[in-house]
Amino acid sequence: MLMVQLEEVLKERLCIPKAVVFRRSTARRTIRYRVMDSRYKAVTKEVVECIKQLPALPQGKKGVVYVRSYAVGEKISEALQCPFYKARAEDKGEILREWSSGSGGWMVATRALGTGINIEGIAYVIHVDRPYELTSFVQQSGRGGRNGEVSESIIIVGMHGMRSRTERLSAYSVEAIDEEAMTAFIQARTCQRKVLSEYLDGSGSGSD
């Protein structure tokens, strides 16, 4: 997945200045995007409350809660009484197999559960606080909505305290561009799918 603004960077690093880039639309119409402001409540508490208010997951359906730190992950995992998938866990393979092939339910995860892990039946993907970058967010939210299933992608963040890291990064760095795109998505006053299409496809054609 390559953001449109980074095409020239890719060509430069590959030393192929006249390379032709072929793109396939990244629009995922089976995913419903939503950003929720936790206002002045603790984000972790708001996430747990939000999940408890959602319709119960049917048999075999699943939900993923992405966290940015192990401490937050442990807290939410305990509150929801569900497994926690993290990169440094010795039994992470067993945790993933049991969750994916079992009766479903919720699982808390770090960004270790991302690209290359395809599991059917994921109905909800929730991000606790601001995702790192737009490309990572799209990969993670894309765990849901597969095989024609409809899923919900929800970011729960305290808008009043949100700060972009772009000011600490070089204005020309890949990270800064990705962070800027994530900020635009979260703060969008229009269709969020339109923002995704503009950054990832070069147009707003992915929105209705």
Rosetta constraint file for C-alpha pairs under 8 A:
AtomPair CA 1 CA 135 HARMONIC 7.08 0.50
AtomPair CA 1 CA 200 HARMONIC 7.73 0.50
AtomPair CA 2 CA 6 HARMONIC 6.68 0.50
AtomPair CA 2 CA 7 HARMONIC 7.15 0.50
AtomPair CA 2 CA 135 HARMONIC 7.88 0.50
AtomPair CA 2 CA 200 HARMONIC 6.65 0.50
AtomPair CA 3 CA 7 HARMONIC 7.04 0.50
AtomPair CA 3 CA 135 HARMONIC 7.76 0.50
AtomPair CA 3 CA 199 HARMONIC 5.69 0.50
AtomPair CA 3 CA 200 HARMONIC 4.70 0.50
AtomPair CA 3 CA 201 HARMONIC 7.46 0.50
AtomPair CA 4 CA 199 HARMONIC 5.94 0.50
AtomPair CA 4 CA 200 HARMONIC 5.66 0.50
AtomPair CA 4 CA 201 HARMONIC 6.47 0.50
AtomPair CA 4 CA 202 HARMONIC 5.90 0.50
AtomPair CA 5 CA 177 HARMONIC 7.85 0.50
AtomPair CA 5 CA 199 HARMONIC 7.36 0.50
AtomPair CA 6 CA 10 HARMONIC 6.30 0.50
AtomPair CA 6 CA 174 HARMONIC 7.32 0.50
AtomPair CA 7 CA 11 HARMONIC 6.37 0.50
AtomPair CA 7 CA 21 HARMONIC 7.74 0.50
AtomPair CA 8 CA 12 HARMONIC 6.10 0.50
AtomPair CA 8 CA 17 HARMONIC 7.72 0.50
AtomPair CA 9 CA 13 HARMONIC 6.18 0.50
AtomPair CA 10 CA 14 HARMONIC 6.09 0.50
AtomPair CA 11 CA 15 HARMONIC 5.91 0.50
AtomPair CA 11 CA 16 HARMONIC 5.15 0.50
AtomPair CA 11 CA 17 HARMONIC 5.15 0.50
AtomPair CA 11 CA 18 HARMONIC 7.47 0.50
AtomPair CA 11 CA 19 HARMONIC 6.44 0.50
AtomPair CA 12 CA 16 HARMONIC 6.41 0.50
AtomPair CA 12 CA 17 HARMONIC 6.03 0.50
AtomPair CA 23 CA 201 HARMONIC 7.38 0.50
AtomPair CA 24 CA 201 HARMONIC 7.88 0.50
AtomPair CA 25 CA 197 HARMONIC 7.99 0.50
AtomPair CA 25 CA 201 HARMONIC 6.19 0.50
AtomPair CA 25 CA 206 HARMONIC 7.71 0.50
AtomPair CA 26 CA 197 HARMONIC 7.06 0.50
AtomPair CA 26 CA 200 HARMONIC 6.82 0.50
AtomPair CA 26 CA 201 HARMONIC 6.78 0.50
AtomPair CA 26 CA 206 HARMONIC 7.85 0.50
AtomPair CA 27 CA 193 HARMONIC 7.28 0.50
AtomPair CA 27 CA 196 HARMONIC 7.72 0.50
AtomPair CA 27 CA 197 HARMONIC 6.60 0.50
AtomPair CA 27 CA 206 HARMONIC 5.11 0.50
AtomPair CA 27 CA 207 HARMONIC 7.90 0.50
AtomPair CA 28 CA 142 HARMONIC 8.00 0.50
AtomPair CA 28 CA 145 HARMONIC 7.73 0.50
AtomPair CA 30 CA 145 HARMONIC 5.10 0.50
AtomPair CA 30 CA 146 HARMONIC 7.59 0.50
AtomPair CA 30 CA 148 HARMONIC 6.48 0.50
AtomPair CA 30 CA 149 HARMONIC 6.31 0.50
AtomPair CA 30 CA 150 HARMONIC 4.58 0.50
AtomPair CA 30 CA 151 HARMONIC 6.33 0.50
AtomPair CA 31 CA 142 HARMONIC 7.89 0.50
AtomPair CA 31 CA 144 HARMONIC 7.23 0.50
AtomPair CA 31 CA 145 HARMONIC 5.52 0.50
AtomPair CA 31 CA 150 HARMONIC 5.80 0.50
AtomPair CA 31 CA 151 HARMONIC 4.98 0.50
AtomPair CA 31 CA 152 HARMONIC 5.67 0.50
AtomPair CA 31 CA 153 HARMONIC 6.58 0.50
AtomPair CA 32 CA 150 HARMONIC 7.57 0.50
AtomPair CA 32 CA 151 HARMONIC 6.28 0.50
AtomPair CA 32 CA 152 HARMONIC 4.81 0.50
AtomPair CA 32 CA 153 HARMONIC 5.91 0.50
AtomPair CA 33 CA 152 HARMONIC 6.17 0.50
AtomPair CA 33 CA 153 HARMONIC 4.82 0.50
AtomPair CA 33 CA 154 HARMONIC 6.08 0.50
AtomPair CA 33 CA 192 HARMONIC 6.63 0.50
AtomPair CA 33 CA 193 HARMONIC 7.35 0.50
AtomPair CA 34 CA 152 HARMONIC 7.64 0.50
AtomPair CA 34 CA 153 HARMONIC 6.17 0.50
AtomPair CA 34 CA 154 HARMONIC 4.83 0.50
AtomPair CA 34 CA 155 HARMONIC 6.42 0.50
AtomPair CA 34 CA 192 HARMONIC 7.79 0.50
AtomPair CA 35 CA 154 HARMONIC 5.68 0.50
AtomPair CA 35 CA 155 HARMONIC 4.73 0.50
AtomPair CA 35 CA 156 HARMONIC 6.06 0.50
AtomPair CA 35 CA 157 HARMONIC 7.59 0.50
AtomPair CA 35 CA 186 HARMONIC 6.41 0.50
AtomPair CA 36 CA 154 HARMONIC 7.18 0.50
AtomPair CA 36 CA 155 HARMONIC 6.04 0.50
AtomPair CA 36 CA 156 HARMONIC 4.78 0.50
AtomPair CA 36 CA 157 HARMONIC 6.38 0.50
AtomPair CA 37 CA 156 HARMONIC 5.96 0.50
AtomPair CA 37 CA 157 HARMONIC 5.30 0.50
AtomPair CA 37 CA 158 HARMONIC 5.34 0.50
AtomPair CA 37 CA 159 HARMONIC 5.74 0.50
AtomPair CA 38 CA 42 HARMONIC 7.08 0.50
AtomPair CA 38 CA 43 HARMONIC 5.85 0.50
AtomPair CA 38 CA 46 HARMONIC 6.23 0.50
AtomPair CA 38 CA 156 HARMONIC 6.27 0.50
AtomPair CA 38 CA 157 HARMONIC 5.62 0.50
AtomPair CA 38 CA 158 HARMONIC 4.84 0.50
AtomPair CA 38 CA 159 HARMONIC 7.32 0.50
AtomPair CA 39 CA 157 HARMONIC 7.94 0.50
AtomPair CA 39 CA 158 HARMONIC 5.28 0.50
AtomPair CA 39 CA 159 HARMONIC 6.57 0.50
AtomPair CA 39 CA 160 HARMONIC 6.77 0.50
AtomPair CA 40 CA 158 HARMONIC 6.82 0.50
AtomPair CA 40 CA 160 HARMONIC 7.75 0.50
AtomPair CA 41 CA 45 HARMONIC 7.26 0.50
AtomPair CA 41 CA 46 HARMONIC 6.68 0.50
AtomPair CA 41 CA 158 HARMONIC 7.78 0.50
AtomPair CA 42 CA 46 HARMONIC 6.29 0.50
AtomPair CA 43 CA 47 HARMONIC 6.13 0.50
AtomPair CA 43 CA 128 HARMONIC 6.85 0.50
AtomPair CA 43 CA 129 HARMONIC 6.72 0.50
AtomPair CA 43 CA 156 HARMONIC 6.80 0.50
AtomPair CA 43 CA 157 HARMONIC 6.30 0.50
AtomPair CA 43 CA 158 HARMONIC 6.64 0.50
AtomPair CA 44 CA 48 HARMONIC 6.46 0.50
AtomPair CA 44 CA 72 HARMONIC 7.13 0.50
AtomPair CA 44 CA 75 HARMONIC 7.98 0.50
AtomPair CA 44 CA 76 HARMONIC 6.84 0.50
AtomPair CA 44 CA 128 HARMONIC 6.91 0.50
AtomPair CA 45 CA 49 HARMONIC 6.27 0.50
AtomPair CA 46 CA 50 HARMONIC 5.99 0.50
AtomPair CA 46 CA 156 HARMONIC 7.68 0.50
AtomPair CA 47 CA 51 HARMONIC 6.22 0.50
AtomPair CA 47 CA 128 HARMONIC 6.87 0.50
AtomPair CA 47 CA 156 HARMONIC 6.75 0.50
AtomPair CA 48 CA 52 HARMONIC 6.28 0.50
AtomPair CA 48 CA 76 HARMONIC 6.93 0.50
AtomPair CA 48 CA 79 HARMONIC 7.18 0.50
AtomPair CA 48 CA 80 HARMONIC 7.21 0.50
AtomPair CA 49 CA 53 HARMONIC 6.33 0.50
AtomPair CA 50 CA 54 HARMONIC 6.45 0.50
AtomPair CA 57 CA 61 HARMONIC 5.67 0.50
AtomPair CA 57 CA 62 HARMONIC 6.72 0.50
AtomPair CA 57 CA 63 HARMONIC 7.95 0.50
AtomPair CA 57 CA 104 HARMONIC 7.94 0.50
AtomPair CA 57 CA 105 HARMONIC 6.50 0.50
AtomPair CA 57 CA 123 HARMONIC 8.00 0.50
AtomPair CA 59 CA 103 HARMONIC 5.80 0.50
AtomPair CA 59 CA 104 HARMONIC 6.45 0.50
AtomPair CA 60 CA 102 HARMONIC 7.02 0.50
AtomPair CA 60 CA 103 HARMONIC 4.60 0.50
AtomPair CA 60 CA 104 HARMONIC 4.41 0.50
AtomPair CA 60 CA 105 HARMONIC 7.34 0.50
AtomPair CA 60 CA 121 HARMONIC 6.64 0.50
AtomPair CA 61 CA 103 HARMONIC 7.44 0.50
AtomPair CA 61 CA 104 HARMONIC 5.06 0.50
AtomPair CA 61 CA 105 HARMONIC 6.35 0.50
AtomPair CA 61 CA 121 HARMONIC 4.80 0.50
AtomPair CA 61 CA 122 HARMONIC 5.86 0.50
AtomPair CA 61 CA 123 HARMONIC 6.30 0.50
AtomPair CA 62 CA 104 HARMONIC 4.85 0.50
AtomPair CA 62 CA 105 HARMONIC 4.71 0.50
AtomPair CA 62 CA 106 HARMONIC 5.69 0.50
AtomPair CA 62 CA 107 HARMONIC 7.82 0.50
AtomPair CA 62 CA 121 HARMONIC 5.79 0.50
AtomPair CA 62 CA 122 HARMONIC 4.47 0.50
AtomPair CA 62 CA 123 HARMONIC 5.73 0.50
AtomPair CA 62 CA 124 HARMONIC 6.89 0.50
AtomPair CA 63 CA 104 HARMONIC 7.99 0.50
AtomPair CA 63 CA 105 HARMONIC 6.15 0.50
AtomPair CA 63 CA 106 HARMONIC 4.59 0.50
AtomPair CA 63 CA 107 HARMONIC 6.32 0.50
AtomPair CA 63 CA 122 HARMONIC 5.52 0.50
AtomPair CA 63 CA 123 HARMONIC 5.76 0.50
AtomPair CA 63 CA 124 HARMONIC 4.53 0.50
AtomPair CA 63 CA 125 HARMONIC 5.85 0.50
AtomPair CA 63 CA 126 HARMONIC 7.77 0.50
AtomPair CA 64 CA 106 HARMONIC 5.82 0.50
AtomPair CA 64 CA 107 HARMONIC 5.06 0.50
AtomPair CA 64 CA 108 HARMONIC 5.77 0.50
AtomPair CA 64 CA 109 HARMONIC 6.84 0.50
AtomPair CA 64 CA 122 HARMONIC 7.45 0.50
AtomPair CA 64 CA 124 HARMONIC 6.23 0.50
AtomPair CA 64 CA 125 HARMONIC 4.85 0.50
AtomPair CA 64 CA 126 HARMONIC 6.16 0.50
AtomPair CA 65 CA 106 HARMONIC 7.50 0.50
AtomPair CA 65 CA 107 HARMONIC 6.25 0.50
AtomPair CA 65 CA 108 HARMONIC 4.60 0.50
AtomPair CA 65 CA 109 HARMONIC 6.02 0.50
AtomPair CA 65 CA 125 HARMONIC 6.00 0.50
AtomPair CA 65 CA 126 HARMONIC 4.71 0.50
AtomPair CA 65 CA 127 HARMONIC 5.85 0.50
AtomPair CA 65 CA 128 HARMONIC 7.00 0.50
AtomPair CA 66 CA 108 HARMONIC 6.00 0.50
AtomPair CA 66 CA 109 HARMONIC 4.98 0.50
AtomPair CA 66 CA 110 HARMONIC 5.50 0.50
AtomPair CA 66 CA 111 HARMONIC 6.88 0.50
AtomPair CA 66 CA 125 HARMONIC 7.47 0.50
AtomPair CA 66 CA 126 HARMONIC 6.09 0.50
AtomPair CA 66 CA 127 HARMONIC 4.79 0.50
AtomPair CA 66 CA 128 HARMONIC 6.03 0.50
AtomPair CA 67 CA 72 HARMONIC 6.59 0.50
AtomPair CA 67 CA 73 HARMONIC 5.76 0.50
AtomPair CA 67 CA 108 HARMONIC 7.20 0.50
AtomPair CA 67 CA 109 HARMONIC 6.22 0.50
AtomPair CA 67 CA 110 HARMONIC 5.32 0.50
AtomPair CA 67 CA 111 HARMONIC 7.58 0.50
AtomPair CA 67 CA 127 HARMONIC 6.40 0.50
AtomPair CA 67 CA 128 HARMONIC 5.31 0.50
AtomPair CA 67 CA 129 HARMONIC 7.55 0.50
AtomPair CA 68 CA 72 HARMONIC 7.39 0.50
AtomPair CA 68 CA 73 HARMONIC 7.76 0.50
AtomPair CA 68 CA 110 HARMONIC 6.27 0.50
AtomPair CA 68 CA 111 HARMONIC 7.61 0.50
AtomPair CA 68 CA 128 HARMONIC 7.34 0.50
AtomPair CA 68 CA 129 HARMONIC 7.74 0.50
AtomPair CA 68 CA 131 HARMONIC 7.68 0.50
AtomPair CA 69 CA 73 HARMONIC 6.21 0.50
AtomPair CA 69 CA 110 HARMONIC 7.23 0.50
AtomPair CA 70 CA 74 HARMONIC 6.04 0.50
AtomPair CA 70 CA 86 HARMONIC 7.83 0.50
AtomPair CA 70 CA 110 HARMONIC 7.68 0.50
AtomPair CA 71 CA 75 HARMONIC 6.36 0.50
AtomPair CA 72 CA 76 HARMONIC 6.28 0.50
AtomPair CA 73 CA 77 HARMONIC 5.91 0.50
AtomPair CA 73 CA 84 HARMONIC 6.81 0.50
AtomPair CA 73 CA 108 HARMONIC 6.24 0.50
AtomPair CA 73 CA 109 HARMONIC 7.05 0.50
AtomPair CA 73 CA 110 HARMONIC 7.69 0.50
AtomPair CA 74 CA 78 HARMONIC 6.08 0.50
AtomPair CA 74 CA 84 HARMONIC 7.03 0.50
AtomPair CA 75 CA 79 HARMONIC 6.30 0.50
AtomPair CA 76 CA 80 HARMONIC 6.08 0.50
AtomPair CA 76 CA 108 HARMONIC 7.31 0.50
AtomPair CA 77 CA 81 HARMONIC 5.63 0.50
AtomPair CA 77 CA 82 HARMONIC 5.21 0.50
AtomPair CA 77 CA 83 HARMONIC 6.16 0.50
AtomPair CA 77 CA 84 HARMONIC 6.00 0.50
AtomPair CA 77 CA 107 HARMONIC 7.42 0.50
AtomPair CA 77 CA 108 HARMONIC 6.01 0.50
AtomPair CA 78 CA 82 HARMONIC 6.84 0.50
AtomPair CA 80 CA 106 HARMONIC 7.77 0.50
AtomPair CA 82 CA 105 HARMONIC 7.78 0.50
AtomPair CA 82 CA 106 HARMONIC 5.99 0.50
AtomPair CA 82 CA 107 HARMONIC 5.61 0.50
AtomPair CA 82 CA 108 HARMONIC 7.18 0.50
AtomPair CA 83 CA 95 HARMONIC 7.08 0.50
AtomPair CA 83 CA 106 HARMONIC 7.58 0.50
AtomPair CA 83 CA 107 HARMONIC 5.24 0.50
AtomPair CA 83 CA 108 HARMONIC 6.30 0.50
AtomPair CA 84 CA 95 HARMONIC 7.99 0.50
AtomPair CA 84 CA 107 HARMONIC 5.96 0.50
AtomPair CA 84 CA 108 HARMONIC 4.68 0.50
AtomPair CA 84 CA 109 HARMONIC 5.65 0.50
AtomPair CA 85 CA 89 HARMONIC 7.34 0.50
AtomPair CA 85 CA 92 HARMONIC 5.88 0.50
AtomPair CA 85 CA 95 HARMONIC 6.88 0.50
AtomPair CA 85 CA 96 HARMONIC 7.25 0.50
AtomPair CA 85 CA 107 HARMONIC 7.21 0.50
AtomPair CA 85 CA 108 HARMONIC 6.13 0.50
AtomPair CA 85 CA 109 HARMONIC 4.60 0.50
AtomPair CA 85 CA 110 HARMONIC 6.64 0.50
AtomPair CA 85 CA 112 HARMONIC 7.74 0.50
AtomPair CA 85 CA 113 HARMONIC 7.35 0.50
AtomPair CA 86 CA 92 HARMONIC 6.68 0.50
AtomPair CA 86 CA 109 HARMONIC 5.88 0.50
AtomPair CA 86 CA 110 HARMONIC 5.49 0.50
AtomPair CA 86 CA 111 HARMONIC 7.96 0.50
AtomPair CA 86 CA 112 HARMONIC 6.18 0.50
AtomPair CA 86 CA 113 HARMONIC 7.73 0.50
AtomPair CA 87 CA 92 HARMONIC 7.27 0.50
AtomPair CA 87 CA 110 HARMONIC 7.39 0.50
AtomPair CA 87 CA 112 HARMONIC 5.47 0.50
AtomPair CA 88 CA 92 HARMONIC 7.96 0.50
AtomPair CA 91 CA 95 HARMONIC 6.23 0.50
AtomPair CA 92 CA 96 HARMONIC 6.12 0.50
AtomPair CA 93 CA 97 HARMONIC 6.22 0.50
AtomPair CA 94 CA 98 HARMONIC 6.07 0.50
AtomPair CA 95 CA 99 HARMONIC 6.15 0.50
AtomPair CA 96 CA 100 HARMONIC 5.94 0.50
AtomPair CA 97 CA 101 HARMONIC 5.92 0.50
AtomPair CA 97 CA 102 HARMONIC 7.94 0.50
AtomPair CA 98 CA 102 HARMONIC 5.49 0.50
AtomPair CA 99 CA 103 HARMONIC 7.39 0.50
AtomPair CA 99 CA 104 HARMONIC 5.98 0.50
AtomPair CA 99 CA 105 HARMONIC 7.61 0.50
AtomPair CA 99 CA 107 HARMONIC 7.71 0.50
AtomPair CA 100 CA 104 HARMONIC 6.70 0.50
AtomPair CA 100 CA 119 HARMONIC 6.43 0.50
AtomPair CA 100 CA 120 HARMONIC 7.82 0.50
AtomPair CA 109 CA 113 HARMONIC 6.27 0.50
AtomPair CA 111 CA 140 HARMONIC 7.55 0.50
AtomPair CA 113 CA 117 HARMONIC 6.74 0.50
AtomPair CA 113 CA 140 HARMONIC 7.49 0.50
AtomPair CA 114 CA 136 HARMONIC 7.97 0.50
AtomPair CA 114 CA 139 HARMONIC 6.22 0.50
AtomPair CA 114 CA 140 HARMONIC 5.28 0.50
AtomPair CA 114 CA 143 HARMONIC 7.37 0.50
AtomPair CA 115 CA 139 HARMONIC 6.02 0.50
AtomPair CA 115 CA 140 HARMONIC 7.25 0.50
AtomPair CA 117 CA 143 HARMONIC 7.53 0.50
AtomPair CA 118 CA 143 HARMONIC 6.36 0.50
AtomPair CA 119 CA 143 HARMONIC 6.98 0.50
AtomPair CA 120 CA 144 HARMONIC 7.60 0.50
AtomPair CA 120 CA 146 HARMONIC 6.51 0.50
AtomPair CA 120 CA 147 HARMONIC 7.53 0.50
AtomPair CA 121 CA 144 HARMONIC 7.31 0.50
AtomPair CA 121 CA 146 HARMONIC 7.72 0.50
AtomPair CA 121 CA 149 HARMONIC 7.41 0.50
AtomPair CA 122 CA 143 HARMONIC 6.89 0.50
AtomPair CA 122 CA 144 HARMONIC 4.76 0.50
AtomPair CA 122 CA 145 HARMONIC 6.94 0.50
AtomPair CA 122 CA 146 HARMONIC 7.97 0.50
AtomPair CA 122 CA 151 HARMONIC 6.83 0.50
AtomPair CA 123 CA 144 HARMONIC 5.97 0.50
AtomPair CA 123 CA 145 HARMONIC 6.99 0.50
AtomPair CA 123 CA 149 HARMONIC 7.71 0.50
AtomPair CA 123 CA 150 HARMONIC 6.72 0.50
AtomPair CA 123 CA 151 HARMONIC 4.34 0.50
AtomPair CA 123 CA 152 HARMONIC 6.23 0.50
AtomPair CA 124 CA 144 HARMONIC 6.71 0.50
AtomPair CA 124 CA 151 HARMONIC 5.49 0.50
AtomPair CA 124 CA 152 HARMONIC 4.83 0.50
AtomPair CA 124 CA 153 HARMONIC 6.07 0.50
AtomPair CA 124 CA 154 HARMONIC 7.70 0.50
AtomPair CA 125 CA 140 HARMONIC 7.72 0.50
AtomPair CA 125 CA 141 HARMONIC 5.75 0.50
AtomPair CA 125 CA 143 HARMONIC 7.60 0.50
AtomPair CA 125 CA 144 HARMONIC 6.69 0.50
AtomPair CA 125 CA 151 HARMONIC 7.59 0.50
AtomPair CA 125 CA 152 HARMONIC 6.22 0.50
AtomPair CA 125 CA 153 HARMONIC 4.86 0.50
AtomPair CA 125 CA 154 HARMONIC 6.31 0.50
AtomPair CA 126 CA 141 HARMONIC 7.97 0.50
AtomPair CA 126 CA 153 HARMONIC 5.88 0.50
AtomPair CA 126 CA 154 HARMONIC 4.73 0.50
AtomPair CA 126 CA 155 HARMONIC 5.79 0.50
AtomPair CA 126 CA 156 HARMONIC 7.44 0.50
AtomPair CA 127 CA 131 HARMONIC 6.66 0.50
AtomPair CA 127 CA 153 HARMONIC 7.95 0.50
AtomPair CA 127 CA 154 HARMONIC 6.22 0.50
AtomPair CA 127 CA 155 HARMONIC 4.68 0.50
AtomPair CA 127 CA 156 HARMONIC 6.20 0.50
AtomPair CA 128 CA 155 HARMONIC 6.41 0.50
AtomPair CA 128 CA 156 HARMONIC 5.52 0.50
AtomPair CA 128 CA 157 HARMONIC 6.69 0.50
AtomPair CA 129 CA 155 HARMONIC 6.72 0.50
AtomPair CA 129 CA 156 HARMONIC 5.52 0.50
AtomPair CA 129 CA 157 HARMONIC 4.31 0.50
AtomPair CA 129 CA 158 HARMONIC 7.07 0.50
AtomPair CA 130 CA 155 HARMONIC 7.15 0.50
AtomPair CA 130 CA 156 HARMONIC 7.59 0.50
AtomPair CA 130 CA 157 HARMONIC 5.97 0.50
AtomPair CA 130 CA 162 HARMONIC 7.65 0.50
AtomPair CA 131 CA 136 HARMONIC 7.47 0.50
AtomPair CA 131 CA 137 HARMONIC 5.94 0.50
AtomPair CA 131 CA 155 HARMONIC 7.99 0.50
AtomPair CA 131 CA 182 HARMONIC 7.55 0.50
AtomPair CA 132 CA 136 HARMONIC 6.75 0.50
AtomPair CA 132 CA 137 HARMONIC 7.21 0.50
AtomPair CA 132 CA 179 HARMONIC 7.09 0.50
AtomPair CA 132 CA 182 HARMONIC 7.76 0.50
AtomPair CA 133 CA 137 HARMONIC 6.16 0.50
AtomPair CA 133 CA 175 HARMONIC 7.56 0.50
AtomPair CA 133 CA 178 HARMONIC 5.18 0.50
AtomPair CA 133 CA 179 HARMONIC 5.03 0.50
AtomPair CA 133 CA 181 HARMONIC 7.45 0.50
AtomPair CA 133 CA 182 HARMONIC 5.52 0.50
AtomPair CA 134 CA 138 HARMONIC 6.12 0.50
AtomPair CA 134 CA 178 HARMONIC 5.65 0.50
AtomPair CA 134 CA 179 HARMONIC 6.71 0.50
AtomPair CA 134 CA 181 HARMONIC 5.93 0.50
AtomPair CA 134 CA 182 HARMONIC 4.60 0.50
AtomPair CA 134 CA 185 HARMONIC 7.92 0.50
AtomPair CA 135 CA 139 HARMONIC 6.27 0.50
AtomPair CA 135 CA 178 HARMONIC 6.92 0.50
AtomPair CA 136 CA 140 HARMONIC 6.16 0.50
AtomPair CA 137 CA 141 HARMONIC 5.94 0.50
AtomPair CA 138 CA 142 HARMONIC 5.79 0.50
AtomPair CA 139 CA 143 HARMONIC 6.97 0.50
AtomPair CA 141 CA 153 HARMONIC 5.86 0.50
AtomPair CA 142 CA 146 HARMONIC 7.75 0.50
AtomPair CA 144 CA 149 HARMONIC 7.76 0.50
AtomPair CA 144 CA 150 HARMONIC 7.62 0.50
AtomPair CA 144 CA 151 HARMONIC 5.53 0.50
AtomPair CA 144 CA 152 HARMONIC 7.63 0.50
AtomPair CA 145 CA 149 HARMONIC 4.80 0.50
AtomPair CA 145 CA 150 HARMONIC 4.88 0.50
AtomPair CA 145 CA 151 HARMONIC 4.81 0.50
AtomPair CA 145 CA 152 HARMONIC 7.97 0.50
AtomPair CA 146 CA 150 HARMONIC 7.68 0.50
AtomPair CA 157 CA 162 HARMONIC 7.53 0.50
AtomPair CA 158 CA 162 HARMONIC 6.19 0.50
AtomPair CA 164 CA 179 HARMONIC 6.81 0.50
AtomPair CA 164 CA 180 HARMONIC 7.51 0.50
AtomPair CA 164 CA 183 HARMONIC 6.88 0.50
AtomPair CA 165 CA 169 HARMONIC 6.74 0.50
AtomPair CA 165 CA 176 HARMONIC 7.53 0.50
AtomPair CA 165 CA 179 HARMONIC 6.91 0.50
AtomPair CA 166 CA 170 HARMONIC 7.49 0.50
AtomPair CA 166 CA 171 HARMONIC 7.41 0.50
AtomPair CA 166 CA 175 HARMONIC 7.73 0.50
AtomPair CA 166 CA 176 HARMONIC 4.91 0.50
AtomPair CA 166 CA 177 HARMONIC 7.87 0.50
AtomPair CA 166 CA 179 HARMONIC 6.16 0.50
AtomPair CA 166 CA 180 HARMONIC 6.67 0.50
AtomPair CA 167 CA 171 HARMONIC 7.98 0.50
AtomPair CA 169 CA 173 HARMONIC 6.87 0.50
AtomPair CA 169 CA 175 HARMONIC 7.25 0.50
AtomPair CA 169 CA 176 HARMONIC 5.76 0.50
AtomPair CA 170 CA 176 HARMONIC 6.54 0.50
AtomPair CA 171 CA 176 HARMONIC 6.06 0.50
AtomPair CA 171 CA 177 HARMONIC 7.64 0.50
AtomPair CA 172 CA 176 HARMONIC 6.95 0.50
AtomPair CA 172 CA 177 HARMONIC 7.51 0.50
AtomPair CA 173 CA 177 HARMONIC 6.67 0.50
AtomPair CA 174 CA 178 HARMONIC 6.32 0.50
AtomPair CA 175 CA 179 HARMONIC 6.04 0.50
AtomPair CA 176 CA 180 HARMONIC 6.07 0.50
AtomPair CA 177 CA 181 HARMONIC 6.29 0.50
AtomPair CA 178 CA 182 HARMONIC 6.34 0.50
AtomPair CA 179 CA 183 HARMONIC 6.29 0.50
AtomPair CA 180 CA 184 HARMONIC 6.30 0.50
AtomPair CA 181 CA 185 HARMONIC 6.29 0.50
AtomPair CA 181 CA 199 HARMONIC 7.01 0.50
AtomPair CA 182 CA 186 HARMONIC 6.32 0.50
AtomPair CA 183 CA 187 HARMONIC 6.07 0.50
AtomPair CA 184 CA 188 HARMONIC 5.70 0.50
AtomPair CA 184 CA 195 HARMONIC 7.23 0.50
AtomPair CA 185 CA 192 HARMONIC 5.99 0.50
AtomPair CA 185 CA 195 HARMONIC 5.94 0.50
AtomPair CA 185 CA 196 HARMONIC 7.25 0.50
AtomPair CA 186 CA 192 HARMONIC 8.00 0.50
AtomPair CA 188 CA 192 HARMONIC 6.37 0.50
AtomPair CA 188 CA 195 HARMONIC 7.48 0.50
AtomPair CA 190 CA 194 HARMONIC 7.54 0.50
AtomPair CA 191 CA 195 HARMONIC 7.03 0.50
AtomPair CA 191 CA 207 HARMONIC 6.82 0.50
AtomPair CA 192 CA 196 HARMONIC 6.53 0.50
AtomPair CA 193 CA 197 HARMONIC 6.25 0.50
AtomPair CA 193 CA 204 HARMONIC 7.97 0.50
AtomPair CA 193 CA 206 HARMONIC 6.33 0.50
AtomPair CA 193 CA 207 HARMONIC 5.33 0.50
AtomPair CA 194 CA 198 HARMONIC 6.22 0.50
AtomPair CA 194 CA 203 HARMONIC 7.90 0.50
AtomPair CA 194 CA 204 HARMONIC 4.80 0.50
AtomPair CA 194 CA 205 HARMONIC 7.12 0.50
AtomPair CA 194 CA 206 HARMONIC 5.96 0.50
AtomPair CA 194 CA 207 HARMONIC 4.76 0.50
AtomPair CA 195 CA 199 HARMONIC 6.43 0.50
AtomPair CA 195 CA 204 HARMONIC 6.98 0.50
AtomPair CA 196 CA 200 HARMONIC 5.85 0.50
AtomPair CA 196 CA 201 HARMONIC 7.69 0.50
AtomPair CA 196 CA 204 HARMONIC 7.90 0.50
AtomPair CA 196 CA 206 HARMONIC 7.89 0.50
AtomPair CA 197 CA 201 HARMONIC 4.89 0.50
AtomPair CA 197 CA 202 HARMONIC 6.33 0.50
AtomPair CA 197 CA 203 HARMONIC 5.57 0.50
AtomPair CA 197 CA 204 HARMONIC 5.06 0.50
AtomPair CA 197 CA 205 HARMONIC 6.59 0.50
AtomPair CA 197 CA 206 HARMONIC 5.39 0.50
AtomPair CA 197 CA 207 HARMONIC 7.42 0.50
AtomPair CA 198 CA 202 HARMONIC 4.64 0.50
AtomPair CA 198 CA 203 HARMONIC 4.42 0.50
AtomPair CA 198 CA 204 HARMONIC 5.11 0.50
AtomPair CA 199 CA 203 HARMONIC 7.60 0.50
